[in-house]
Amino acid sequence: MKSILFPARLLSFILIFCFIVSFLPNERAYADSSSFHYQRFPESTVGISRPEIGFTFLTTTFKVENISFQMLLDDQEVKGSWDQAASSYTYMPKVDLQPGEHHVDLFINMSGYHPLSESWTFNIAKQAVTSVPASPTTEQQQGLKVVNDYRKLFGLQPLRWSQDLSRAAQLHATYLQNNQVDAQKVSLHTEDSSKAGYIGETLAQRARYVNYTGVGMGEDASFGMSSMNDAIDSLFDAPYHRIPFLMQEATEIGIDREGSYFVMDFGFNQQAPTTQLVVSPAPGDRYVPTDFNGHESPDPLQIHRGAATYPVGYPLLAVISGQSVTNIMLDEADLVDSEGKSVSILHDTPNSDKELDNAVMLIPTKPLLPDSRYSAHIKVSFMDNGQAKTLQKDWSFQTEPASSVGKQKLHENSDLYIKQLQATGGVPHVVTFKLQESAFTLDGIKLPARMEPVIIDGSSYLWVRDLAGALGASVTWDETKQAAIYTKKGKTITFFTNKAAYADENLERETQTPAKLYNGTTLIPVRLMSEVLGARVQFDDKTKVITITY
């Protein structure tokens, strides 16, 4: 069982993540010439007054057929139903069960096998509800879409909405909010029985309380974000907590929030259908973040003390899943930039990092450059059902020119996003500025501009920092030269404000439209941009829109 607490780090707001994955234990097992494992439910206190009551074969070495059941609930015979595909026999009460203890007797007859009898008890909580909402709210639907946007990006099956997991998430988020749990002192995925709204100390106990009958579940929680979209996106960027998004074992999810507390509960199959390697960023992605600020604990750099400081480059992940995958080893790993130069990376593996079970993490020691292409290679070896196997992947991706553009584009239209990353050849970026508007668009995404474009002496000017942000560049001010220093992909341009010239690298050139200091800020004329930045610049006099294509 993994438990992770995320303290605030270098952020203007408190951002806490917790993630835990737990496979619910089988209560008993029976063997007779062939063997099987099974689960009975419920077996503890549940908060549903009409809980699903039943028995599921989890794994078998025989074919379940010619089977019959007799179930007694509180000594009264009830009629359940057998689901051959799910290997499950279940009964749903027609009326609310009274709070307190209830007793189940189940008798099973299978052709060719000894009869099996099972007896167990469970309790209905005093505050139990009849049922939970079957459909998600508008906000929950949006959260489900955001999660499945990522699943689609990586070619994974979408997660189904689970009303039971949703109830678990809702009750836990309410507990956190009502008790104002301090995420810097207490784990967000535990509950204190002395506190109001307690339903179970552990994730497994809370799963039983809502009568969740799946084999395993995971919990992801955050605190301090203003919206569900932001909370989920931030969880995805945190490398330890990106892992469940990339697991093919995940099948369903419940999401809820209360105040600034967000809870996501994943439901998992016990075994993956096939052995698979999923890498992140997604192959061909054109809008990968450049860096990671370290708002995660355990700290991804904890085993690399002194080797790097935040912010680091956006972490890469390789998640390996399969029916019996163990002993994962990293054999080879490499990350190179567009010029073929190796990028310094740190390796976190299950051998070196006790928080990793089924994944390998690669952390660039420095932030990646914006609007730049990178190529990655990874090779892993492992044991699968007792056999030694290897998997490897070579792929490339491109960083986004400006922060958050990729996430906005993905969630705006995931199908179009994926279609564009699959397109061959380069796809140009398009930026539009409109005079007297405090925003600009980058590849169709609206971003805030710090200063409106202006017209001076008949020429259109843009603030150099807005321009750099739109073109995936950086800019600094040189007081001695009275110049703005523009840098992108190793190319440096000096825009002087005290003379009619600019410098391309170290070569100074004259220009009729130099940069200007205007109210203490550096403005760049559109005409000069077209001369030196290698971008195609157009100005529509009728609409007053400046369009930059690069």
Secondary structure, DSSP 8 states (H G I E B T S, - for coil): ---EE----S-SS--EEEEEEEE---SEEEESSSEEEEEEE--SEEEESS--EEEEEEEESS---SEEEEEEETTEEE--EEETTTTEEEE--SS---SEEEEEEEEEEETTS--EEEEEEEEEEEEEES---SS--HHHHHHHHHHHHHHHHTT----EE-HHHHHHHHHHHHHHHHTT--TTTS-TT---TTSTT---SSHHHHHHHTT--SSEEEEEEEES-SSHHHHHHHHHHSHHHHGGGG-TTEEEEEEEEETTEEEEEEEE-SS-SS-EEEEES-TT-S-B-SEE----SS-TTTTSTTT--SSEE--EEEEEE-TTEEEEEEEEEEEE-TTS-B--EEEE-TTT-TT-SSEEEEEESS---TT-EEEEEEEEEEEETTEEEEEEEEEEEEB-SSTTHHHHHHHH-HHHHHHHHTSSS----EEEEETT-SEEEETTEEEE-SS--EEETTEEEEEHHHHHHHHT-EEEEETTTTEEEEEETTEEEEEESSSSEEEETTEEEE-SS--EEETTEEEEEHHHHHHHS--EEEEETTTTEEEEE-
